[in-house]
Amino acid sequence: MPGPASREKPVCLIVLGMAGSGKTTFVQRLAAHLHVLHHPPYIINLDPAVHEVPFPANIDIRDTVNYKEVMKQYGLGPNGGIVTSLNLFATRFDQVMQFIEKKQQSHRHVLIDTPGQIEVFTWSASGTIITEALASSFPCVVVYVMDTSRSVSPVTFMSNMLYACSILYKTKLPFIVVLNKTDIIDHSFAVEWMRDFEVFQDALNQETSYVSNLTRSMSLVLDEFYTNLRVVGVSAVTGRGLDELLAQVEDAAQQYDREYRPEYERLRKQLAEAQNQKQQQQFEQLRKDLGAVAMTTAASTENPDISGPSDLIMTRGNPDDAEEEEMDSDTDDIDHSVTEESKERDAFGTFLKERKDVVQGRNRKCKILEGP
């Protein structure tokens, strides 16, 4: 398999799929296969409701968030508890990124097992945060696991494909469809339906349900989606098809470096420019609030006495007061300190005189009351 040995950063595989499609078993089999190849993966479990996982997880959401306690404290049901647990975990995902960066030289793949309810991760804010955080730093590939045995019906197959299409356009990442459970039924029929529109139409003609017409129309829409779609048949029980999957993963990682990374860098640069522009606007508004102040470098060089807004903010009163206090003025005929002392002396003398009159008046009244 060409390429992975020379890759600087590991490839993150975000495993998604409907409940019961075999995501966790697939992650376990893929991890075991990579161990056999002497390339042990870095595994992250994001399912807080799972009782136990059949693989050694390097990072487990259950070590951080207690799913049952979240349900009890917030009065939530199962799905609400999973969403809230993911939201709480997403607030610390920067620490997960640091752990991955420390181990990136020791691993070629990072496997991320998501919750059983696909919509909990795909359409939640925490799922978007986690996906974008990973994609901004590492090559990321979305692996969509399908239950082949439950997709023999054209209508069910089309429902899976519509969901896969929606995830592709939401994540905007390289996408691989894994047709799981090929040990039960061969996946060749599904591949043929994707490649040949007429064969899928023939299968639809046997359907008598009212959604067959809708499915027929949607198949025309998804025809372009099938063109560049990577499809691999895999058995999570026997391990068949995993070598082909790893080859597809490497090809998708190269596509990420070629197409997706420049787009992420462009968006990051655009965001930085927007932030700088906003800061500049705030600075200009501050300058207007403080008055017309020459801020150019040339003006400040010619006349160093001109202060900018920051100097005015950080200086209490007149910035020249300190210098004026230190310098003796020959033209100032008024001694301010003597004037202030004289005013204080007169005021204090008046106060003493008033208090003396009050005390003398009180003494005279006492003598009159006592008598001769």
Secondary structure as UniProt FT lines:
FT   HELIX           4..6
FT   STRAND          11..17
FT   TURN            19..20
FT   HELIX           23..36
FT   TURN            37..38
FT   STRAND          42..45
FT   TURN            48..49
FT   STRAND          59..60
FT   HELIX           61..63
FT   HELIX           67..74
FT   HELIX           78..90
FT   TURN            91..92
FT   HELIX           93..102
FT   TURN            103..106
FT   STRAND          109..113
FT   HELIX           118..122
FT   HELIX           125..135
FT   TURN            136..137
FT   STRAND          140..147
FT   HELIX           148..150
FT   HELIX           154..171
FT   STRAND          175..180
FT   TURN            182..184
FT   HELIX           188..195
FT   HELIX           197..205
FT   TURN            210..211
FT   HELIX           212..221
FT   HELIX           223..227
FT   STRAND          230..233
FT   TURN            236..238
FT   TURN            240..241
FT   HELIX           242..255
FT   HELIX           256..260
FT   HELIX           261..290
FT   HELIX           297..302
FT   TURN            304..305
FT   HELIX           309..314
FT   TURN            319..320
FT   HELIX           321..326
FT   HELIX           336..370
//
